[in-house]
Amino acid sequence: MKYSVIIPTFNAEKTIEYCLNSVKSFYNENTMEVIICDNQSNDNTLKIAEKFPFKIIHNNKKQSASSTRNLGAISSTYDNLIFIDSDCVAPKNIITILENTPNFNDSKCIAGNFSSKNIYKNFFSLYKTSYTHLKLKNKRMNVSNAAIMFIKKKYFLEVGMYDENIITMEDDEFSIRFQAKGYTTVFNPNLEVDHYKKYDFISLTKNDFSRAKQLVTILNINLKNNHVKDYSNWIGLYLRGLINCLLIMLNIIVLSNIIFNYVPSFGGHSNFEFLILTNLIYLLNNIDIFWFNLRTYGLIFSLMSLFFQIFTFLTIILALFSGFVELIFKKLSKT
């Protein structure tokens, strides 16, 4: 089987060499082509990429990850596409792992996961690495991850590729349209890449806000076009997050009630009892994250993550609210 490996790049000088060295470790010129599709980088990305025996093309059409991935796919020679992001490091045996996916020959699309490894060791980078790893770890199908994904070119083109108007979470939006066609994405938990992404407090907060707000746009587009056929997959993927958002909103209500004493009790239970109950449910809902972080990064990190996650979901709540308000105003302005 022959593969076209597509690597979209934009100002990736800090990680591209790690990525390309990992790709070079499994590269076979007889069965594979590697396409580096650059999206108007203005750092040393191209200078580093030119050291490798890979094809380089330029996306001067539009500055977006979706557009860059699409151009790579259109320019590919082979029928089997592998997308790998420029800040990801793939294992040497990635092709073996991929081809060992159950029913591989019949699979139209196979998604992988991020590992729990990151060269950036500050709290915010490892927090994001841990969360994204666990978000996908226990899934089995209909999960999309553009950072490491195999798909047959025929189906990628048929579904319409990535939506180039989507700024972020284009893989989630693509997954909805893919399922609407009656196709299934297989999730291979062994197909992992190390994600070398650096975050600080501000960049992580911006990332979480923009991604959550984009969910509103994605849901609206696909409801309007009748693409959402099975809500269970979406709800399953975001169930933990939805529960966390609900519990945090309940905590805010109860805390404000304690301060201002609007309602003395809820169903015969005091505000403090209700507060303890909601936080106990929150702990149980996230106990696997706490346990994983405890084993992987230690007690202090796991406790910090548990509390910082509250701030994360406050950000998400604000982003969702902002997205819905913006959507309502857009609809009103058209009437």
C-alpha positions, 0 to 999 in steps of 0.5 A: 500500500502506498501513502501520501503523508501531508504535513501542514506548516505555519511558523513551525520552526520550533517543532518542525525538525522534530516532526520531520525527523520522526517522519524520516524514520519511517519514510520509504521512497518506494511506497510513500511521498511526504508533502510539506504544505506551508501556509506563508511561514515567515520564520525558519520553517522552510529553511529547516524543511529544505534539509529533508528529501520531501516535497514542499508546496506553498499555500498562498491562497488562504491562511488557515490550517483547513486550506493548507491540509486541503491543498496537500490532499489535492496535490497528493499522488497516492490514494491513502492520506496520512495527516500529521501536524508539524508540532507532532512526533510520530513513532517509527512503527506508525505504519505497522500500528496503522495497518494493524487496525482491525479491518484496516483494508475496509476502513475509510478513515482512522483517527489517532490520539495524542500521547501524554508526552510533551517536551514543554514541561510547564504546567499549562503545556502538560495540562493541555497534553494530559486533557486532550490525551484522556479526552480521546483515550477511551473512544472507539469510533467517530472521533476525528483528530486532524493532527494524526489521521489516515483517510482514503483520498476518495472519501476525503474529497467526496465529503468535501474536505475540511471547511476552509471557513472554519478557524479551529476544530475543523476536524470535528466539523468534518467528522459530522459531515463524514458520518452524515454520508454514512461513513464511520471513523475508526479510532485506534488508541495505539496510533499516538503521536507526541504533541509538542505544543507550548502553552502559557496561561494566556495562550491556553485560555485563548485556545479554550475560548476560541475552540468552545465558541467555534463549537456553536458555529459548527453545530449551527452550520450542520443543523442548518444543513441537516448533517447531524444524524446522530447526536449520541456521538457528539454528546458522548465526546463532550459529555464530561465537559457538559457535566462539568459546565453544569456543575460549575454553573450550579456551584456559582448559583449556590455560592452566590446564594450563600453570599446573598441568601436568596433561597435558604435551602434546596429541597430541604437541603442547606446551601452548604450540603448542596455545595458539597454534593455538586463538588463531590459529583465534580470529583467523581466525574473527573476522578480518572483525570486526577488518577492519571495525572497523579501516576504520570505527573505527581500529586501537586500537578494532579491537584493543580489540574483539578482546580485549574479545570474549573477555570477552564470550564468557566472559560468554556461557559463564557465562550459558549454564551458568547457564541450563542449571543453572537449567533442570535444577533446575526440572525436578528440582523438578517430579519 
